[in-house]
Amino acid sequence: MKYQLKDIAKQAKVSVSTVCRVINNKDIVKADTRERVLDAIETLGYRMDNIFARSQTVANYTIGIFLREDDYKKICEMKFGIDKRTEIIAFREQIESFGGKVELFEMDEILHIDPTELLRKNRIDGVIVFGAGDDDKKLLLYLQVSGIPFIITNGISDFVRENKMSFIEYDDSAGISEIIKYFDKKGRRHLAMINGPDQMWVCQERRNAFYHYIKEYKIANEPEFYFSGEFDFKTGQDGVRLLAEKGLLNRINGIICGSDVIAIGVISEIINLGKKIPEEIALFGYDDTPICEYFNPPISSIKRDLKHYSSYIVERLYDLIRTKNKLHIQIYINTYPIFRKSS
């Protein structure tokens, strides 16, 4: 179905002339008004690259992606026999589809330097910061001072919000809330969490939500068990072994895992110790990666819900570039639980 400009205007509750100004970037409109128009365009099914003409300037955009070493190493790897399209690959494909190019920067390597000259040398027009944490505050402040448009994703913090940095992030707090409500409904009130590295903001969001909601829903004043490690199988196994060492394995009846990979390690060790899933211990993973559906037992998980997540981020970054960094983008994306046999 082909929509007219008046349909976008009606959806966004603005005038047709305002829609035209946003689409053609004739002048700068208020950030909240521009966001309403962009959201209306997306709601009605337009692709941003069809709305905005592909000028030579757009074709020449070079986007820098700042990421952690582990993500850098895993960009093209195969996981679990399934071709895992990581967010980084999707970012690259989207940018290249516009005629642009991508440069990857490992955050630990540029942590203690001013990245401004590095970005100028590589002629970077905009930056996606993927998976930042406590150690990256100085880096983000350098980016902000440089004036280079950037969007943070896969983990934000009060530091990001207070410094009015642009982000597009999944609502992980809501995801953890849904898990705890479900466990409570099923009479599972002795809960544990086995998480990824605490210095990463995405892990802090999930941890803080876990502590908050077990108290808010009157499950307990404090968690009975919390363990953090890496986003790997071993962390899941180590967490369960520590549960056993502390004499808690026979008490805990619900476990929230910081990722699906951790959940696989948890399941492996629980079964190895003679416990039944979900009869004795139910569990949830996080991210709803393809392996969840095919693992035995199939893993319940929190789905990060946006069909075109990567293209959405790239399009919003392009919008920052086009408007010379005038917008302030802070967007949360819905998450929801997928229930399978592990819970």
Residue frames as qw, qx, qy, qz and C-alpha x, y, z in Angstrom:
[[0.000, 0.888, 0.460, 0.000, 0.00, 0.00, 0.00],
 [0.435, 0.286, -0.002, 0.854, 1.36, 3.40, -0.97],
 [0.238, -0.757, -0.460, 0.398, 0.78, 6.16, 1.56],
 [0.278, 0.772, 0.136, 0.556, 0.63, 9.86, 0.79],
 [0.278, 0.282, -0.405, 0.824, 2.27, 12.64, 2.77],
 [0.477, -0.443, 0.018, -0.759, -1.08, 13.50, 4.37],
 [0.882, -0.269, -0.375, -0.098, -1.20, 9.98, 5.86],
 [0.630, 0.059, -0.434, 0.642, 2.18, 10.49, 7.52],
 [0.051, -0.380, 0.166, -0.909, 1.07, 13.93, 8.73],
 [0.700, -0.424, -0.191, -0.542, -2.12, 12.48, 10.23],
 [0.868, -0.168, -0.427, 0.192, -0.21, 9.66, 11.94],
 [0.533, 0.050, -0.339, 0.774, 2.35, 12.08, 13.41],
 [0.166, -0.852, -0.461, 0.183, -0.26, 14.79, 14.17],
 [0.270, -0.495, 0.174, 0.807, 1.67, 17.45, 12.27],
 [0.497, 0.713, 0.016, -0.494, 1.16, 19.41, 9.06],
 [0.878, 0.399, 0.186, 0.188, 2.07, 18.12, 5.60],
 [0.319, 0.871, -0.257, 0.270, 4.63, 20.92, 5.30],
 [0.472, -0.683, 0.535, -0.155, 6.35, 19.68, 8.47],
 [0.910, 0.031, 0.408, 0.070, 6.53, 16.18, 6.99],
 [0.672, 0.701, 0.004, 0.239, 8.10, 17.65, 3.85],
 [0.016, -0.882, 0.408, -0.233, 10.70, 19.53, 5.87],
 [0.698, -0.446, 0.557, -0.065, 11.66, 16.37, 7.76],
 [0.891, 0.272, 0.344, 0.117, 11.82, 14.21, 4.64],
 [0.604, 0.709, 0.021, 0.362, 13.76, 16.71, 2.57],
 [0.657, -0.383, -0.168, 0.627, 15.80, 18.06, 5.46],
 [0.249, 0.777, 0.204, 0.540, 15.04, 21.60, 4.32],
 [0.078, -0.656, 0.364, -0.657, 15.51, 22.98, 7.79],
 [0.253, 0.030, -0.868, 0.426, 15.70, 21.77, 11.36],
 [0.570, -0.532, -0.296, -0.552, 12.44, 21.06, 13.14],
 [0.498, -0.576, 0.475, -0.442, 12.09, 20.36, 16.85],
 [0.077, 0.326, -0.942, 0.018, 13.64, 17.06, 17.87],
 [0.393, 0.160, 0.814, -0.396, 10.43, 15.60, 19.34],
 [0.623, 0.559, 0.095, -0.538, 8.42, 16.64, 16.26],
 [0.395, 0.558, -0.671, -0.287, 11.00, 15.15, 13.93],
 [0.124, -0.163, 0.964, -0.169, 10.95, 11.91, 15.94],
 [0.565, 0.343, 0.558, -0.501, 7.15, 11.71, 15.63],
 [0.607, 0.615, -0.224, -0.450, 7.40, 12.09, 11.86],
 [0.236, 0.471, -0.845, -0.094, 10.16, 9.49, 11.58],
 [0.304, 0.000, 0.893, -0.331, 8.19, 7.08, 13.77],
 [0.639, 0.468, 0.291, -0.536, 5.08, 7.64, 11.66],
 [0.484, 0.592, -0.541, -0.351, 7.06, 6.91, 8.50],
 [0.072, 0.284, -0.953, 0.073, 8.26, 3.64, 10.03],
 [0.457, 0.182, 0.709, -0.504, 4.82, 2.69, 11.39],
 [0.667, 0.553, 0.102, -0.489, 3.30, 3.11, 7.93],
 [0.902, 0.110, 0.388, 0.155, 5.93, 0.85, 6.41],
 [0.449, 0.868, -0.206, 0.053, 8.27, 3.20, 4.61],
 [0.843, -0.114, -0.034, 0.525, 11.94, 2.32, 4.37],
 [0.228, -0.849, 0.004, 0.477, 14.08, 5.29, 5.32],
 [0.377, -0.291, 0.546, 0.689, 16.37, 4.86, 2.33],
 [0.232, 0.512, 0.694, 0.450, 13.35, 5.24, 0.04],
 [0.106, -0.914, -0.358, 0.158, 12.15, 8.36, 1.84],
 [0.213, -0.835, 0.255, 0.438, 15.50, 10.12, 1.72],
 [0.720, 0.673, -0.166, -0.034, 17.15, 10.46, -1.68],
 [0.864, -0.253, 0.160, 0.406, 20.47, 8.64, -1.97],
 [0.240, 0.954, -0.176, -0.022, 22.64, 11.61, -2.67],
 [0.686, 0.465, -0.442, 0.344, 26.36, 11.35, -3.28],
 [0.169, -0.604, 0.513, -0.586, 26.87, 12.56, 0.28],
 [0.850, -0.249, 0.280, -0.370, 24.93, 9.60, 1.67],
 [0.937, 0.295, -0.179, 0.048, 26.77, 7.18, -0.60],
 [0.485, 0.560, -0.471, 0.479, 30.07, 8.39, 0.79],
 [0.580, -0.674, 0.232, -0.394, 29.24, 7.98, 4.49],
 [0.570, 0.235, -0.741, 0.266, 31.82, 6.01, 6.41],
 [0.684, -0.604, -0.017, -0.409, 30.54, 4.60, 9.70],
 [0.215, 0.423, -0.795, 0.378, 32.84, 3.56, 12.54],
 [0.812, -0.411, -0.310, -0.275, 31.68, 0.75, 14.80],
 [0.044, -0.554, 0.684, -0.472, 33.22, 0.68, 18.28],
 [0.904, -0.214, -0.237, -0.286, 32.98, -2.76, 19.86],
 [0.622, -0.608, 0.486, -0.087, 34.60, -5.07, 22.37],
 [0.008, 0.509, -0.830, -0.229, 37.36, -7.54, 21.53],
 [0.422, 0.094, 0.895, -0.112, 35.12, -10.62, 21.89],
 [0.566, 0.663, 0.347, -0.345, 32.55, -9.16, 19.49],
 [0.244, 0.764, -0.459, -0.383, 35.35, -8.21, 17.10],
 [0.141, -0.343, 0.918, 0.143, 36.63, -11.79, 17.02],
 [0.401, 0.259, 0.862, -0.169, 33.19, -13.33, 16.56],
 [0.354, 0.472, -0.094, -0.802, 32.01, -11.21, 13.65],
 [0.615, 0.346, -0.503, -0.499, 32.07, -13.99, 11.06],
 [0.056, -0.235, 0.959, -0.148, 32.14, -17.14, 13.15],
 [0.617, -0.219, -0.609, -0.448, 29.64, -20.02, 13.11],
 [0.289, -0.283, 0.665, -0.628, 27.86, -20.81, 16.37],
 [0.581, 0.060, 0.699, -0.414, 26.20, -24.10, 17.22],
 [0.363, 0.176, 0.833, 0.378, 26.06, -25.15, 13.56],
 [0.218, 0.831, 0.511, -0.006, 23.78, -22.19, 12.80],
 [0.404, 0.373, 0.106, 0.829, 24.91, -19.17, 10.83],
 [0.266, -0.723, -0.458, 0.443, 24.57, -16.46, 13.47],
 [0.279, 0.670, 0.205, 0.657, 23.95, -13.07, 11.88],
 [0.412, -0.427, -0.406, 0.695, 25.39, -10.80, 14.53],
 [0.075, 0.917, 0.281, -0.274, 24.30, -7.21, 14.90],
 [0.249, -0.644, 0.389, 0.610, 27.70, -6.09, 13.60],
 [0.320, 0.093, 0.787, 0.520, 27.26, -8.02, 10.36],
 [0.166, 0.744, 0.644, 0.064, 23.77, -6.57, 9.99],
 [0.102, -0.864, -0.014, 0.492, 25.11, -3.04, 10.57],
 [0.288, -0.381, 0.597, 0.644, 27.75, -3.59, 7.89],
 [0.281, 0.350, 0.810, 0.378, 25.24, -4.94, 5.36],
 [0.088, 0.861, 0.479, -0.149, 22.83, -2.06, 5.94],
 [0.157, -0.797, 0.180, 0.554, 25.53, 0.60, 5.60],
 [0.286, -0.217, 0.717, 0.598, 26.99, -1.01, 2.48],
 [0.292, 0.562, 0.756, 0.165, 23.49, -1.23, 0.96],
 [0.065, 0.938, 0.202, -0.275, 23.45, 2.59, 1.11],
 [0.634, 0.682, -0.086, 0.356, 26.80, 2.69, -0.71],
 [0.253, -0.871, 0.354, -0.230, 28.75, 3.53, 2.44],
 [0.702, 0.247, -0.625, 0.237, 31.54, 1.63, 4.17],
 [0.739, -0.659, -0.069, -0.124, 32.37, 0.41, 7.66],
 [0.374, 0.528, -0.619, 0.445, 35.49, 0.71, 9.80],
 [0.794, -0.488, -0.363, -0.024, 35.77, -1.41, 12.97],
 [0.105, 0.641, -0.492, 0.579, 37.50, -0.10, 16.10],
 [0.691, -0.299, -0.632, 0.184, 38.19, -2.31, 19.11],
 [0.301, -0.895, -0.082, -0.319, 37.38, -0.19, 22.17],
 [0.785, -0.550, 0.048, 0.280, 40.14, -1.57, 24.40],
 [0.702, 0.171, 0.175, 0.669, 42.76, -0.51, 21.83],
 [0.164, 0.554, 0.125, 0.807, 41.66, 3.14, 21.79],
 [0.504, -0.693, -0.509, 0.079, 40.58, 3.34, 25.42],
 [0.513, -0.645, -0.108, 0.556, 43.40, 5.61, 26.60],
 [0.332, -0.020, 0.335, 0.882, 43.78, 7.88, 23.59],
 [0.342, 0.529, 0.153, -0.761, 41.86, 10.78, 22.09],
 [0.579, 0.265, 0.738, 0.223, 40.04, 9.07, 19.20],
 [0.326, 0.825, 0.152, -0.436, 39.29, 12.33, 17.42],
 [0.084, 0.669, -0.581, -0.456, 42.40, 12.26, 15.21],
 [0.305, -0.046, 0.939, 0.151, 41.89, 8.55, 14.49],
 [0.425, 0.603, 0.649, -0.187, 38.33, 9.19, 13.32],
 [0.267, 0.845, -0.104, -0.451, 39.38, 12.19, 11.22],
 [0.130, -0.485, 0.775, 0.384, 42.19, 10.18, 9.64],
 [0.246, 0.167, 0.942, 0.156, 39.68, 7.50, 8.62],
 [0.239, -0.072, -0.311, -0.917, 37.14, 10.15, 7.55],
 [0.106, -0.364, -0.911, 0.164, 34.45, 8.76, 9.84],
 [0.214, -0.400, -0.278, -0.847, 31.06, 10.47, 9.44],
 [0.674, -0.445, 0.071, -0.586, 29.27, 8.73, 12.32],
 [0.152, 0.313, -0.897, 0.272, 29.80, 6.07, 14.98],
 [0.813, -0.351, -0.288, -0.364, 27.83, 3.15, 16.45],
 [0.061, -0.487, 0.757, -0.431, 29.05, 2.22, 19.94],
 [0.829, -0.128, -0.427, -0.337, 28.13, -1.41, 20.59],
 [0.861, -0.282, -0.391, 0.161, 28.44, -2.94, 24.08],
 [0.166, 0.647, -0.366, 0.649, 30.00, -0.12, 26.11],
 [0.713, -0.469, -0.491, 0.178, 30.75, -0.34, 29.82],
 [0.451, -0.856, -0.090, 0.237, 32.27, 1.44, 32.81],
 [0.618, -0.321, 0.298, 0.653, 35.71, 1.61, 31.19],
 [0.400, 0.404, 0.521, 0.636, 34.39, 3.49, 28.16],
 [0.066, -0.881, -0.383, 0.268, 33.12, 6.72, 29.74],
 [0.255, -0.635, 0.268, 0.679, 36.20, 8.71, 28.72],
 [0.279, 0.070, 0.743, 0.604, 35.90, 7.41, 25.16],
 [0.092, 0.710, 0.682, 0.149, 32.24, 8.48, 24.95],
 [0.152, -0.869, -0.152, 0.445, 33.05, 11.94, 26.28],
 [0.298, -0.358, 0.508, 0.725, 35.75, 12.30, 23.63],
 [0.200, 0.382, 0.776, 0.460, 33.18, 11.41, 20.98],
 [0.031, -0.845, -0.518, 0.129, 30.72, 13.92, 22.37],
 [0.221, -0.761, 0.103, 0.602, 33.29, 16.74, 22.39],
 [0.353, -0.116, 0.648, 0.665, 34.42, 15.86, 18.86],
 [0.446, 0.421, 0.029, -0.789, 30.95, 16.57, 17.50],
 [0.242, 0.142, -0.864, -0.417, 30.92, 13.34, 15.47],
 [0.742, -0.163, -0.037, -0.649, 27.38, 11.92, 15.49],
 [0.230, 0.186, -0.949, 0.112, 27.15, 8.66, 17.43],
 [0.767, -0.305, -0.119, -0.552, 24.53, 6.27, 18.77],
 [0.125, -0.355, 0.873, -0.309, 25.08, 3.89, 21.69],
 [0.837, -0.071, -0.235, -0.490, 23.41, 0.48, 21.73],
 [0.840, -0.045, -0.529, 0.111, 23.60, -2.87, 23.53],
 [0.623, -0.411, -0.428, 0.509, 23.94, -1.34, 26.97],
 [0.070, 0.689, -0.015, 0.721, 23.44, 2.16, 28.35],
 [0.483, -0.327, -0.597, 0.551, 23.66, 3.68, 31.82],
 [0.155, -0.895, -0.326, 0.262, 22.75, 6.74, 33.89],
 [0.387, -0.467, 0.294, 0.739, 26.02, 8.23, 32.62],
 [0.225, 0.233, 0.670, 0.667, 24.69, 8.09, 29.04],
 [0.074, -0.771, -0.611, -0.165, 21.29, 9.52, 29.95],
 [0.332, -0.811, -0.186, 0.445, 22.67, 12.30, 32.17],
 [0.303, -0.424, 0.381, 0.764, 25.13, 13.41, 29.47],
 [0.558, 0.625, 0.174, -0.517, 22.30, 13.46, 26.90],
 [0.068, -0.362, 0.809, 0.459, 24.01, 11.01, 24.57],
 [0.721, 0.196, -0.234, -0.623, 21.91, 9.40, 21.84],
 [0.198, -0.199, 0.958, -0.056, 21.01, 5.74, 22.28],
 [0.764, 0.011, -0.308, -0.566, 18.71, 3.06, 20.93],
 [0.016, -0.300, 0.899, -0.318, 18.41, 0.27, 23.45],
 [0.545, -0.294, -0.741, -0.260, 16.27, -2.75, 24.20],
 [0.497, -0.572, 0.196, -0.622, 14.16, -2.50, 27.37],
 [0.508, 0.149, -0.827, 0.191, 16.00, -5.22, 29.28],
 [0.180, -0.109, 0.623, -0.754, 14.42, -4.16, 32.56],
 [0.721, 0.081, 0.025, -0.687, 10.97, -5.01, 31.22],
 [0.718, 0.225, -0.641, -0.152, 12.26, -8.39, 30.06],
 [0.252, 0.144, -0.822, 0.490, 13.58, -9.31, 33.51],
 [0.424, -0.030, 0.375, -0.824, 10.33, -8.10, 35.04],
 [0.786, 0.116, -0.283, -0.537, 8.33, -10.47, 32.84],
 [0.588, 0.178, -0.778, 0.128, 10.49, -13.45, 33.84],
 [0.037, 0.093, -0.727, 0.680, 10.13, -12.76, 37.56],
 [0.588, 0.034, 0.160, -0.792, 6.36, -12.27, 37.28],
 [0.783, 0.150, -0.503, -0.334, 6.10, -15.57, 35.42],
 [0.427, 0.151, -0.817, 0.357, 8.20, -17.44, 38.00],
 [0.224, -0.067, 0.546, -0.805, 6.10, -15.94, 40.81],
 [0.716, 0.076, -0.112, -0.685, 2.88, -17.03, 39.09],
 [0.796, 0.139, -0.580, -0.102, 4.24, -20.57, 38.87],
 [0.787, -0.611, -0.008, -0.081, 5.19, -20.56, 42.56],
 [0.809, 0.131, -0.138, 0.556, 8.93, -20.29, 41.89],
 [0.193, -0.963, -0.019, -0.186, 10.19, -17.78, 44.43],
 [0.673, -0.575, 0.319, 0.339, 13.72, -19.04, 45.15],
 [0.645, 0.756, 0.073, 0.084, 15.52, -17.33, 42.32],
 [0.606, -0.447, 0.311, 0.580, 19.10, -17.01, 41.10],
 [0.510, 0.849, -0.043, -0.129, 20.79, -15.08, 38.30],
 [0.717, -0.228, 0.395, 0.527, 23.89, -16.10, 36.36],
 [0.300, 0.924, 0.099, -0.214, 25.03, -13.12, 34.31],
 [0.715, 0.507, -0.033, 0.480, 27.72, -11.87, 31.95],
 [0.531, 0.042, -0.277, 0.799, 30.51, -9.41, 32.94],
 [0.207, -0.781, -0.495, 0.320, 29.35, -6.81, 35.46],
 [0.249, -0.451, 0.122, 0.848, 31.46, -4.02, 33.98],
 [0.044, 0.215, 0.648, 0.730, 29.32, -4.07, 30.81],
 [0.322, 0.033, 0.204, -0.924, 26.27, -1.82, 30.97],
 [0.654, -0.053, -0.518, -0.548, 24.00, -4.37, 29.31],
 [0.572, -0.137, -0.777, 0.226, 24.78, -6.78, 32.18],
 [0.062, -0.056, -0.492, 0.866, 24.32, -4.04, 34.77],
 [0.487, -0.073, -0.169, -0.853, 20.86, -3.29, 33.38],
 [0.728, -0.136, -0.618, -0.265, 19.83, -6.93, 33.72],
 [0.463, -0.083, -0.703, 0.533, 21.40, -7.31, 37.16],
 [0.092, -0.015, 0.317, -0.944, 19.82, -4.12, 38.50],
 [0.612, -0.118, -0.313, -0.716, 16.42, -5.14, 37.15],
 [0.666, -0.119, -0.735, 0.045, 16.77, -8.55, 38.84],
 [0.275, -0.102, -0.610, 0.736, 17.52, -6.98, 42.22],
 [0.257, -0.034, 0.064, -0.964, 14.77, -4.39, 41.78],
 [0.638, -0.110, -0.399, -0.650, 11.91, -6.65, 40.75],
 [0.567, -0.171, -0.790, 0.155, 12.42, -9.46, 43.23],
 [0.130, -0.184, -0.532, 0.816, 11.99, -6.77, 45.87],
 [0.344, 0.034, -0.109, -0.932, 9.14, -4.92, 44.14],
 [0.687, -0.106, -0.536, -0.479, 7.15, -8.12, 43.60],
 [0.596, -0.518, 0.415, -0.451, 7.85, -9.13, 47.21],
 [0.888, 0.175, -0.424, 0.027, 9.77, -12.26, 46.25],
 [0.764, -0.334, -0.247, 0.494, 12.62, -11.41, 48.62],
 [0.164, -0.950, 0.035, 0.264, 14.58, -8.41, 49.91],
 [0.030, -0.702, 0.633, 0.326, 17.78, -9.67, 48.28],
 [0.779, 0.320, -0.473, -0.260, 18.55, -12.36, 45.67],
 [0.900, -0.368, 0.231, -0.035, 19.37, -15.77, 47.07],
 [0.722, -0.183, 0.437, 0.504, 22.20, -16.08, 44.55],
 [0.446, 0.882, -0.042, -0.150, 23.90, -13.88, 41.96],
 [0.704, -0.282, 0.444, 0.476, 26.96, -14.79, 39.88],
 [0.457, 0.850, -0.086, -0.248, 28.70, -12.98, 37.02],
 [0.701, -0.228, 0.511, 0.441, 31.32, -14.13, 34.55],
 [0.002, 0.303, -0.540, -0.786, 31.50, -13.99, 30.77],
 [0.736, 0.321, 0.020, -0.596, 29.00, -14.59, 27.97],
 [0.398, 0.384, -0.815, -0.176, 30.06, -18.23, 27.62],
 [0.807, -0.198, -0.519, -0.201, 29.16, -21.83, 28.51],
 [0.544, 0.058, -0.632, 0.548, 31.73, -21.98, 31.31],
 [0.164, -0.244, 0.305, -0.906, 30.07, -19.15, 33.22],
 [0.751, -0.217, -0.213, -0.586, 26.82, -21.11, 33.25],
 [0.827, -0.047, -0.545, 0.132, 28.59, -24.24, 34.48],
 [0.348, 0.180, -0.527, 0.754, 30.63, -22.34, 37.10],
 [0.381, -0.320, 0.121, -0.859, 27.51, -20.61, 38.41],
 [0.858, -0.225, -0.290, -0.360, 25.68, -23.91, 38.95],
 [0.729, 0.055, -0.558, 0.393, 28.74, -25.48, 40.59],
 [0.087, 0.262, -0.423, 0.863, 28.94, -22.55, 43.01],
 [0.652, -0.313, -0.088, -0.685, 25.24, -22.98, 43.77],
 [0.889, -0.126, -0.439, -0.024, 25.97, -26.60, 44.67],
 [0.517, 0.184, -0.525, 0.650, 29.00, -25.66, 46.79],
 [0.164, -0.273, 0.302, -0.899, 26.89, -23.19, 48.77],
 [0.082, 0.226, 0.925, -0.294, 24.22, -25.84, 49.36],
 [0.358, 0.383, 0.158, -0.837, 21.64, -23.86, 47.38],
 [0.209, 0.126, -0.774, -0.584, 21.05, -26.21, 44.47],
 [0.141, -0.353, -0.925, 0.022, 18.25, -28.06, 46.26],
 [0.014, 0.592, 0.476, -0.650, 16.60, -24.75, 47.20],
 [0.143, 0.419, -0.287, -0.849, 16.77, -22.68, 44.00],
 [0.530, 0.381, 0.757, -0.030, 13.84, -23.38, 41.64],
 [0.479, 0.837, 0.258, 0.056, 14.28, -20.62, 39.05],
 [0.543, -0.373, 0.253, 0.708, 17.37, -19.28, 37.27],
 [0.410, 0.896, 0.098, -0.138, 17.65, -16.24, 35.00],
 [0.743, -0.080, 0.297, 0.594, 20.63, -16.34, 32.64],
 [0.034, -0.730, 0.089, 0.677, 22.28, -13.25, 31.17],
 [0.367, 0.482, -0.541, -0.583, 22.41, -14.84, 27.71],
 [0.937, 0.126, -0.074, -0.317, 21.32, -17.97, 25.87],
 [0.615, 0.447, -0.609, 0.225, 24.92, -19.20, 25.74],
 [0.147, -0.371, 0.688, -0.606, 25.11, -19.00, 29.55],
 [0.784, -0.060, 0.215, -0.580, 21.79, -20.85, 29.74],
 [0.860, 0.281, -0.415, -0.101, 23.23, -23.77, 27.76],
 [0.336, 0.388, -0.720, 0.467, 26.08, -24.08, 30.26],
 [0.445, -0.240, 0.491, -0.710, 23.57, -23.93, 33.12],
 [0.892, 0.073, -0.058, -0.441, 21.40, -26.68, 31.63],
 [0.706, 0.367, -0.595, 0.112, 24.42, -28.89, 30.99],
 [0.153, 0.327, -0.730, 0.580, 25.63, -28.66, 34.59],
 [0.609, -0.160, 0.326, -0.705, 22.17, -28.97, 36.17],
 [0.922, 0.139, -0.221, -0.287, 21.57, -32.21, 34.27],
 [0.558, 0.400, -0.658, 0.308, 25.08, -33.40, 35.13],
 [0.081, -0.270, 0.673, -0.684, 24.23, -32.92, 38.83],
 [0.094, -0.242, -0.965, 0.046, 21.08, -35.01, 38.50],
 [0.226, 0.427, 0.418, -0.769, 18.45, -32.27, 38.56],
 [0.340, 0.490, 0.752, 0.283, 15.42, -32.14, 36.26],
 [0.056, 0.283, -0.097, -0.953, 14.50, -29.19, 34.04],
 [0.078, -0.546, 0.155, -0.820, 11.95, -27.65, 34.48],
 [0.677, -0.491, -0.532, -0.132, 10.42, -29.88, 37.17],
 [0.658, -0.496, -0.297, 0.482, 13.02, -29.00, 39.81],
 [0.248, -0.549, 0.087, 0.793, 14.70, -25.95, 38.31],
 [0.497, 0.761, 0.399, 0.125, 13.20, -23.78, 35.56],
 [0.414, -0.452, 0.176, 0.770, 15.30, -21.30, 33.63],
 [0.442, 0.871, 0.197, -0.084, 15.28, -18.49, 31.11],
 [0.621, 0.030, 0.218, 0.752, 17.97, -17.38, 28.70],
 [0.076, 0.816, 0.133, -0.558, 18.24, -13.95, 27.11],
 [0.042, 0.491, -0.494, -0.716, 18.26, -12.76, 23.45],
 [0.788, 0.350, 0.415, -0.291, 16.24, -15.66, 21.96],
 [0.084, 0.559, -0.692, -0.449, 19.01, -16.76, 19.58],
 [0.719, 0.194, -0.461, -0.483, 18.16, -19.52, 17.07],
 [0.337, 0.190, -0.903, 0.189, 19.65, -22.31, 19.20],
 [0.368, -0.095, 0.563, -0.734, 16.94, -21.83, 21.86],
 [0.780, 0.161, -0.039, -0.603, 14.28, -23.50, 19.74],
 [0.814, 0.305, -0.482, -0.113, 16.42, -26.52, 18.85],
 [0.074, 0.433, -0.787, 0.433, 18.22, -27.21, 22.13],
 [0.712, -0.323, -0.591, -0.200, 17.05, -30.01, 24.44],
 [0.203, 0.690, 0.683, -0.127, 15.12, -28.89, 26.35],
 [0.257, 0.656, 0.285, 0.650, 14.12, -25.88, 24.21],
 [0.369, -0.212, -0.383, 0.819, 15.12, -22.73, 26.09],
 [0.030, -0.905, -0.424, 0.003, 12.67, -20.05, 27.19],
 [0.499, -0.051, 0.047, 0.864, 14.20, -16.67, 26.48],
 [0.096, 0.785, 0.246, -0.560, 13.58, -12.93, 26.22],
 [0.571, 0.477, 0.453, 0.490, 13.18, -11.82, 22.63],
 [0.158, -0.483, 0.039, 0.860, 14.61, -8.47, 21.65],
 [0.438, 0.590, 0.678, 0.023, 11.79, -7.32, 19.46],
 [0.261, 0.767, -0.093, -0.580, 12.52, -5.20, 16.43],
 [0.873, 0.374, 0.306, 0.066, 12.36, -6.76, 13.00],
 [0.618, 0.630, -0.027, 0.470, 14.82, -4.35, 11.45],
 [0.575, -0.756, -0.081, 0.302, 16.82, -3.43, 14.58],
 [0.602, -0.232, 0.265, 0.717, 20.11, -2.83, 12.76],
 [0.258, 0.491, 0.443, 0.704, 18.60, -0.85, 9.91],
 [0.279, -0.885, -0.356, -0.110, 16.67, 1.24, 12.44],
 [0.568, -0.660, 0.044, 0.491, 19.89, 2.20, 14.23],
 [0.495, 0.025, 0.403, 0.769, 21.75, 2.97, 10.99],
 [0.094, 0.693, 0.494, 0.517, 18.85, 5.08, 9.71],
 [0.368, -0.901, -0.219, 0.066, 18.72, 7.08, 12.93],
 [0.589, -0.447, 0.200, 0.643, 22.49, 7.61, 12.82],
 [0.365, 0.334, 0.476, 0.727, 22.16, 8.86, 9.23],
 [0.122, -0.864, -0.413, -0.261, 19.51, 11.24, 10.49],
 [0.515, -0.758, -0.020, 0.400, 21.97, 12.59, 13.08],
 [0.535, -0.112, 0.380, 0.746, 24.57, 13.05, 10.35],
 [0.206, 0.591, 0.534, 0.569, 22.12, 14.82, 8.04],
 [0.250, -0.903, -0.279, -0.208, 20.99, 17.23, 10.74],
 [0.340, 0.596, -0.421, 0.593, 24.56, 17.92, 11.88],
 [0.426, -0.096, -0.763, 0.476, 24.00, 16.18, 15.21],
 [0.251, -0.329, 0.083, -0.907, 21.07, 18.44, 16.20],
 [0.755, -0.335, -0.359, -0.434, 18.77, 15.65, 17.40],
 [0.229, -0.402, 0.764, -0.450, 18.75, 13.97, 20.80],
 [0.752, -0.002, -0.523, -0.400, 17.69, 10.36, 20.26],
 [0.167, -0.253, 0.852, -0.426, 16.86, 8.20, 23.28],
 [0.749, 0.031, -0.308, -0.586, 14.68, 5.23, 22.32],
 [0.400, -0.225, 0.856, -0.237, 13.80, 2.01, 24.13],
 [0.547, 0.129, -0.650, -0.511, 12.66, -1.04, 22.14],
 [0.807, -0.277, 0.182, -0.489, 10.20, -3.55, 23.58],
 [0.188, 0.285, -0.940, 0.025, 11.21, -7.02, 24.74],
 [0.790, -0.176, 0.094, -0.579, 8.96, -9.96, 25.61],
 [0.455, -0.341, 0.818, -0.081, 9.29, -13.58, 26.82],
 [0.682, 0.229, -0.566, -0.402, 9.22, -16.62, 24.56],
 [0.675, -0.350, 0.536, -0.366, 8.06, -19.64, 26.59],
 [0.674, 0.305, -0.650, -0.173, 9.53, -23.07, 25.90],
 [0.857, -0.267, -0.438, -0.049, 10.07, -26.29, 27.87],
 [0.509, 0.182, -0.523, 0.659, 12.95, -25.03, 30.04],
 [0.147, -0.201, 0.359, -0.899, 10.50, -22.95, 32.08]]
